[in-house]
């Protein structure tokens, strides 16, 4: 939730190009949606670093964790595309 509060404060930063709110674990789905929504409203934003490395994602083996991260990124890019911001790079 702290990440969402920080992101909300960044909405007023008219020259912000990169927003880094990466935690040690992936944010919950609801929080991801809130973060993506806020990111889509920052007109100057080019990149958002929101997700940890694949080892932090749920899964019993590395392949499962990588697949979960890939699924999360694919969902996130699709959400940004629907919000008219396919130009924001995600990590």
CORMOPE-V323769 format. One record per backbone hydrogen bond with DSSP energy under -0.5 kcal/mol. NH is the residue of the N-H (numbers start at 0). CO is the residue of the C=O. E is the energy in kcal/mol with one decimal. If there is no record, write none. Layout:
NH;CO;E + NH;CO;E
//
This chain:
4;0;-2.0 + 5;1;-2.4 + 6;2;-2.6 + 7;3;-2.4 + 8;4;-1.5 + 9;5;-1.3 + 10;6;-0.7 + 10;7;-0.9 + 11;8;-0.8 + 12;9;-1.9 + 13;11;-1.1 + 15;12;-1.1 + 18;46;-2.3 + 19;17;-0.5 + 20;18;-0.6 + 20;48;-2.9 + 22;49;-0.6 + 31;27;-2.3 + 32;28;-2.2 + 33;29;-1.9 + 34;30;-2.7 + 35;31;-2.8 + 36;32;-2.3 + 37;33;-2.3 + 38;34;-2.8 + 39;35;-2.3 + 40;36;-0.6 + 40;37;-1.2 + 41;37;-0.5 + 41;38;-1.4 + 42;40;-1.0 + 44;41;-1.6 + 45;16;-3.0 + 46;16;-2.0 + 47;88;-2.8 + 48;18;-2.9 + 49;47;-0.9 + 55;52;-1.9 + 56;53;-1.7 + 63;60;-0.5 + 64;60;-2.0 + 65;61;-2.8 + 66;62;-2.2 + 67;63;-2.3 + 68;64;-2.2 + 69;65;-2.7 + 70;66;-2.5 + 71;67;-2.2 + 72;68;-2.7 + 73;69;-2.6 + 74;70;-2.5 + 75;71;-2.4 + 76;72;-2.8 + 77;73;-2.0 + 78;74;-2.3 + 79;75;-2.4 + 80;76;-2.2 + 81;77;-2.3 + 82;78;-1.5 + 83;80;-1.5 + 84;79;-3.3 + 87;84;-1.3 + 88;45;-2.9 + 88;86;-0.6 + 90;47;-1.8
//
